[in-house]
Amino acid sequence: MKLVDKPAPGEYPDYAAMYIDLLPNDGLLLQHLLKNLQATKDLVQSLPAEKLLYRYAENKWTIKEVLVHIIDDERIYAYRALCFARGEKTPLPGFEQNDYAANSGANERDVNNIIEEYEAVRRSTIALFNGFADADLVKTGIANDRKASVRALGWHLAGHELHHINLIKERYL
């Protein structure tokens, strides 16, 4: 798998630093995504079914909703990366994550179905980033009124997942 340098500040919105900073500056984005895939699957598959529907506070997502949120976020950020790599000049819209979660139907889904979707999306993301030329990785675009580089979007994905997995371990288990 190709190396993808960690983005420099200025290649991503300020809020994304909390995710990107969770990862080492080692260029191993694709390996982090692959490692996260297995770690997340192992964690989720180790939990009893009732725990997947637990909310640690009122109006907080269940673990199933968190998983589907990770999938939704990954699809959106990978699409943004594709658009920017291909030279899209039209600013892309944002999305309201709470509306997506509320309309996901995650809690009615079988966890194995969610994991199957998660794995398919993750493998697609890895293939997408593995296929980008080095010049594509530093291209930028605008999404949700904020500038980001292609590689920053990938590092955001890996850190965003770690952020949520850390929250599951801290607040749900």
C-alpha positions as CSV (number, residue, x, y, z in Angstrom):
1,M,0.0,0.0,0.0
2,K,1.1,3.5,-0.8
3,L,2.3,6.0,1.8
4,V,0.1,9.0,2.4
5,D,1.8,11.8,4.2
6,K,0.0,13.3,7.1
7,P,-1.5,16.7,6.2
8,A,0.0,19.9,7.5
9,P,-2.1,22.4,9.4
10,G,-3.9,24.6,6.9
11,E,-4.9,21.6,4.8
12,Y,-7.9,20.9,6.9
13,P,-10.4,22.8,9.0
14,D,-9.4,23.5,12.6
15,Y,-12.0,21.1,14.0
16,A,-10.4,18.2,12.2
17,A,-7.2,18.5,14.2
18,M,-8.8,16.6,17.1
19,Y,-9.1,13.6,14.8
20,I,-5.9,13.9,12.8
21,D,-3.8,14.4,15.9
22,L,-4.9,11.0,17.2
23,L,-2.7,9.3,14.6
24,P,1.1,9.2,14.4
25,N,2.9,11.1,11.7
26,D,4.1,8.0,9.9
27,G,2.6,8.1,6.4
28,L,0.7,4.9,7.0
29,L,-2.8,6.1,6.5
30,L,-3.9,3.0,4.6
31,Q,-2.5,0.7,7.2
32,H,-4.3,2.7,9.9
33,L,-7.5,2.3,8.1
34,L,-7.0,-1.4,7.7
35,K,-6.0,-1.8,11.3
36,N,-9.0,0.2,12.5
37,L,-11.2,-2.0,10.4
38,Q,-10.2,-5.2,12.2
39,A,-10.1,-3.5,15.7
40,T,-13.6,-2.1,15.3
41,K,-15.0,-5.4,14.0
42,D,-13.4,-7.2,16.9
43,L,-14.7,-4.8,19.5
44,V,-18.3,-4.8,18.1
45,Q,-18.4,-8.5,17.7
46,S,-17.3,-9.0,21.3
47,L,-20.3,-7.1,22.7
48,P,-23.6,-8.6,23.6
49,A,-26.6,-7.5,21.5
50,E,-28.2,-5.5,24.3
51,K,-25.0,-3.4,24.7
52,L,-25.2,-2.4,21.1
53,L,-28.5,-0.5,21.9
54,Y,-27.1,1.2,25.1
55,R,-27.1,5.0,25.3
56,Y,-24.8,6.4,28.0
57,A,-27.0,9.5,28.3
58,E,-30.4,10.8,26.9
59,N,-30.2,11.7,23.2
60,K,-26.8,10.1,22.7
61,W,-26.4,7.6,20.0
62,T,-26.4,3.8,20.5
63,I,-23.3,1.8,19.5
64,K,-25.2,0.7,16.4
65,E,-25.9,4.3,15.5
66,V,-22.3,5.2,16.1
67,L,-21.2,2.5,13.7
68,V,-23.6,3.6,11.0
69,H,-22.4,7.2,11.6
70,I,-18.8,6.1,11.0
71,I,-20.0,4.5,7.7
72,D,-22.0,7.5,6.6
73,D,-19.1,9.9,7.4
74,E,-16.7,7.7,5.6
75,R,-18.8,7.6,2.4
76,I,-19.2,11.4,2.5
77,Y,-15.5,12.1,3.1
78,A,-14.4,9.6,0.5
79,Y,-16.7,11.2,-2.0
80,R,-15.3,14.6,-1.2
81,A,-11.8,13.2,-1.7
82,L,-12.8,11.8,-5.0
83,C,-14.3,15.1,-6.1
84,F,-11.2,17.1,-5.0
85,A,-8.8,14.6,-6.6
86,R,-10.7,14.9,-9.9
87,G,-10.5,18.7,-9.8
88,E,-14.1,19.5,-8.8
89,K,-14.4,23.3,-8.4
90,T,-18.0,23.4,-7.1
91,P,-18.2,23.7,-3.3
92,L,-19.7,20.6,-1.8
93,P,-22.5,20.7,0.8
94,G,-22.2,19.8,4.5
95,F,-24.4,17.3,6.2
96,E,-26.3,17.2,9.5
97,Q,-24.9,14.1,11.3
98,N,-27.7,14.0,13.9
99,D,-30.4,13.9,11.1
100,Y,-28.4,11.1,9.4
101,A,-28.3,9.1,12.6
102,A,-31.9,9.6,13.4
103,N,-32.9,8.4,9.9
104,S,-30.4,5.5,9.7
105,G,-32.5,2.8,11.1
106,A,-29.4,1.4,12.7
107,N,-31.1,0.1,15.8
108,E,-33.4,-2.1,13.7
109,R,-30.6,-3.6,11.7
110,D,-28.7,-6.8,12.4
111,V,-25.2,-6.0,13.6
112,N,-23.7,-8.4,11.1
113,N,-25.4,-6.4,8.3
114,I,-23.9,-3.2,9.7
115,I,-20.4,-4.8,9.9
116,E,-20.8,-6.1,6.3
117,E,-21.5,-2.6,5.1
118,Y,-18.8,-1.1,7.2
119,E,-16.2,-3.5,5.8
120,A,-17.3,-2.9,2.2
121,V,-17.1,0.8,2.6
122,R,-13.7,0.7,4.3
123,R,-12.2,-1.6,1.7
124,S,-13.6,0.8,-1.0
125,T,-12.0,3.8,0.8
126,I,-8.6,2.0,1.0
127,A,-8.7,1.1,-2.7
128,L,-9.7,4.7,-3.6
129,F,-6.8,6.3,-1.7
130,N,-4.4,3.6,-2.8
131,G,-5.2,4.6,-6.4
132,F,-4.7,8.3,-6.0
133,A,-1.5,9.7,-7.5
134,D,0.7,11.6,-5.2
135,A,-0.3,14.8,-6.9
136,D,-3.9,14.0,-6.3
137,L,-3.4,13.8,-2.5
138,V,-2.5,17.4,-2.2
139,K,-5.3,18.8,-4.3
140,T,-7.9,20.8,-2.4
141,G,-11.5,21.7,-2.5
142,I,-14.3,23.2,-0.5
143,A,-16.9,21.2,1.5
144,N,-19.2,22.6,4.1
145,D,-17.6,26.0,3.4
146,R,-14.2,24.7,4.5
147,K,-11.1,23.9,2.5
148,A,-9.4,20.5,2.8
149,S,-6.9,18.5,0.9
150,V,-7.5,15.0,-0.4
151,R,-5.0,13.5,2.1
152,A,-6.5,15.4,5.0
153,L,-9.9,13.9,4.3
154,G,-8.3,10.4,4.5
155,W,-6.5,11.2,7.7
156,H,-9.7,12.7,9.1
157,L,-11.5,9.4,8.4
158,A,-9.0,7.3,10.3
159,G,-8.9,9.7,13.3
160,H,-12.7,10.2,13.3
161,E,-13.1,6.4,13.7
162,L,-10.6,6.3,16.5
163,H,-12.3,9.2,18.3
164,H,-15.6,7.3,18.3
165,I,-14.1,3.9,19.3
166,N,-12.4,5.7,22.2
167,L,-15.7,7.2,23.2
168,I,-17.3,3.7,23.0
169,K,-14.6,2.3,25.3
170,E,-14.9,5.2,27.7
171,R,-18.6,5.8,27.9
172,Y,-20.4,2.7,26.8
173,L,-18.4,-0.2,28.2
